[in-house]
Amino acid sequence: MSKVIAVFGAGTGLGVSVARRFGREGFRVALVARRKDRLDALAGELGGEGIEAVAFSADLAKPSEVPALVQMIRDRLGRIDVVEYGPISGDTGFTAATELDAATLMELSPLLLFTPVEVVRAVLPEWTERGDGAFLLTQGYSAARPMPYLSGLGPVMSATRNYLYSLNAELAGTGVYAGTLSVASLIARSEVAAAAQAAFTAADGPKVGIVDPDDLADQYWRMYTERDHVERFYPDSLTA
Ligand SMILES: NC(=O)c1ccc[n+]([C@@H]2O[C@H](COP(=O)([O-])OP(=O)(O)OC[C@H]3O[C@@H](n4cnc5c(N)ncnc54)[C@H](OP(=O)(O)O)[C@@H]3O)[C@@H](O)[C@H]2O)c1
């Protein structure tokens, strides 16, 4: 039975590029997001390229629903070998640190911290038994490098990054890999890239370039096959 990648947060930016990159290597694909019509369109696009892709509509801001979702994917596709986690939408923007409050952090935490932890909990027994598996976490650069006015997302994502580093080390030698890609560019074809660009400009933030998500997907394929880095940055000249 061929391997399966589950893309949690599958849109027209990175999500579909990762699906396509792993699909080209023979993976079947589970696409997860809220809007079924958009998922069906992406699954159709991939199907036209000879990649088997199945759409699963779910709200990833509900961590308690993760076990049932993962089971649904397994029931339909038989297994999960790789997870890429990178949901983002237009209503999850940056907040200035001077304006940050507990309510904002509580709103961001289910999607960006609690659910990825629950996804790992749901897939880890299968991966540990098989001695193979990979969890790939996509984040913005503010997870690794705090920047003025670009708070809110950063503190929550940095907690998830902290968890990912512990996870990577604990899984060393088991065949199961956890890695993260921190992106400091706008992602071409992503729905949210335009809104993010406006936030950077308004905040007089760092000037950011635009990356083709196919290049990030190539980076993920290298991380998956080489498994020698807990974290990669884009552009790769950056550090935390
Ligand atoms: N876009 C950028 O410029 C940029 C820059 C730096 C880093 N990043 C990071 O790169 C990753 C990929 O970003 P992208 O913009 O290229 O993503 P994408 O693959 O184009 O789309 C992500 C998808 O996540 C889904 N999503 C959002 N909230 C969700 C929820 N509550 N439950 C289920 N699905 C949800 C959205 O679909 P629905 O609305 O239908 O649910 C969206 O289409 C993210 O981790 C992001 O933080 C992006």
The ligand as an SDF file (V2000), in Angstrom:
LIG
                    3D

 48 52  0  0  0  0  0  0  0  0999 V2000
    1.2480   32.8780    3.2420 N   0  0  0  0  0  0  0  0  0  0  0  0
    2.3940   33.4530    3.5610 C   0  0  0  0  0  0  0  0  0  0  0  0
    2.8040   34.4520    2.9410 O   0  0  0  0  0  0  0  0  0  0  0  0
    3.2230   32.8780    4.6840 C   0  0  0  0  0  0  0  0  0  0  0  0
    4.3900   33.5340    5.1100 C   0  0  0  0  0  0  0  0  0  0  0  0
    5.1660   32.9460    6.0960 C   0  0  0  0  0  0  0  0  0  0  0  0
    4.7750   31.7360    6.6590 C   0  0  0  0  0  0  0  0  0  0  0  0
    3.6400   31.1400    6.2520 N   0  0  0  0  0  0  0  0  0  0  0  0
    3.2570   29.8530    6.8410 C   0  0  0  0  0  0  0  0  0  0  0  0
    3.2460   28.8830    5.8120 O   0  0  0  0  0  0  0  0  0  0  0  0
    2.1870   27.9470    6.0240 C   0  0  0  0  0  0  0  0  0  0  0  0
    1.3660   27.8260    4.7700 C   0  0  0  0  0  0  0  0  0  0  0  0
    0.7950   29.0860    4.4580 O   0  0  0  0  0  0  0  0  0  0  0  0
   -0.0080   29.2830    3.0820 P   0  0  0  0  0  0  0  0  0  0  0  0
   -0.5780   30.6550    3.1450 O   0  0  0  0  0  0  0  0  0  0  0  0
    0.8460   28.9170    1.9230 O   0  0  0  0  0  0  0  0  0  0  0  0
   -1.1690   28.1870    3.2760 O   0  0  0  0  0  0  0  0  0  0  0  0
   -2.1000   27.5110    2.1820 P   0  0  0  0  0  0  0  0  0  0  0  0
   -1.6500   26.1380    1.9370 O   0  0  0  0  0  0  0  0  0  0  0  0
   -2.3070   28.4090    1.0080 O   0  0  0  0  0  0  0  0  0  0  0  0
   -3.5010   27.4920    2.9530 O   0  0  0  0  0  0  0  0  0  0  0  0
   -3.6360   27.0950    4.2740 C   0  0  0  0  0  0  0  0  0  0  0  0
   -5.0720   26.6870    4.4850 C   0  0  0  0  0  0  0  0  0  0  0  0
   -5.2970   26.4900    5.8910 O   0  0  0  0  0  0  0  0  0  0  0  0
   -6.6950   26.4400    6.0330 C   0  0  0  0  0  0  0  0  0  0  0  0
   -7.0950   26.7630    7.3990 N   0  0  0  0  0  0  0  0  0  0  0  0
   -7.0190   27.9540    8.0310 C   0  0  0  0  0  0  0  0  0  0  0  0
   -7.5930   27.8850    9.2310 N   0  0  0  0  0  0  0  0  0  0  0  0
   -8.0520   26.6100    9.3580 C   0  0  0  0  0  0  0  0  0  0  0  0
   -8.7840   25.9190   10.3450 C   0  0  0  0  0  0  0  0  0  0  0  0
   -9.1880   26.5320   11.4680 N   0  0  0  0  0  0  0  0  0  0  0  0
   -9.0830   24.6200   10.1570 N   0  0  0  0  0  0  0  0  0  0  0  0
   -8.7320   23.9880    9.0130 C   0  0  0  0  0  0  0  0  0  0  0  0
   -8.0370   24.5940    8.0340 N   0  0  0  0  0  0  0  0  0  0  0  0
   -7.7200   25.8860    8.2030 C   0  0  0  0  0  0  0  0  0  0  0  0
   -7.2800   27.4690    5.0410 C   0  0  0  0  0  0  0  0  0  0  0  0
   -8.3950   26.9080    4.3620 O   0  0  0  0  0  0  0  0  0  0  0  0
   -9.8830   27.1190    4.9630 P   0  0  0  0  0  0  0  0  0  0  0  0
  -10.0450   28.5850    5.1830 O   0  0  0  0  0  0  0  0  0  0  0  0
  -10.7790   26.5590    3.9030 O   0  0  0  0  0  0  0  0  0  0  0  0
   -9.9600   26.3400    6.2290 O   0  0  0  0  0  0  0  0  0  0  0  0
   -6.1200   27.7220    4.0600 C   0  0  0  0  0  0  0  0  0  0  0  0
   -6.5240   27.5560    2.7310 O   0  0  0  0  0  0  0  0  0  0  0  0
    1.4540   28.4160    7.2670 C   0  0  0  0  0  0  0  0  0  0  0  0
    1.9170   27.6980    8.3710 O   0  0  0  0  0  0  0  0  0  0  0  0
    1.8620   29.8700    7.4220 C   0  0  0  0  0  0  0  0  0  0  0  0
    1.8800   30.2760    8.7710 O   0  0  0  0  0  0  0  0  0  0  0  0
    2.8410   31.6710    5.2790 C   0  0  0  0  0  0  0  0  0  0  0  0
  1  2  1  0
  2  3  2  0
  2  4  1  0
  4  5  1  0
  4 48  2  0
  5  6  2  0
  6  7  1  0
  7  8  2  0
  8  9  1  0
  8 48  1  0
  9 10  1  0
  9 46  1  0
 10 11  1  0
 11 12  1  0
 11 44  1  0
 12 13  1  0
 13 14  1  0
 14 15  2  0
 14 16  1  0
 14 17  1  0
 17 18  1  0
 18 19  2  0
 18 20  1  0
 18 21  1  0
 21 22  1  0
 22 23  1  0
 23 24  1  0
 23 42  1  0
 24 25  1  0
 25 26  1  0
 25 36  1  0
 26 27  1  0
 26 35  1  0
 27 28  2  0
 28 29  1  0
 29 30  1  0
 29 35  2  0
 30 31  1  0
 30 32  2  0
 32 33  1  0
 33 34  2  0
 34 35  1  0
 36 37  1  0
 36 42  1  0
 37 38  1  0
 38 39  2  0
 38 40  1  0
 38 41  1  0
 42 43  1  0
 44 45  1  0
 44 46  1  0
 46 47  1  0
M  CHG  2   8   1  16  -1
M  END
$$$$
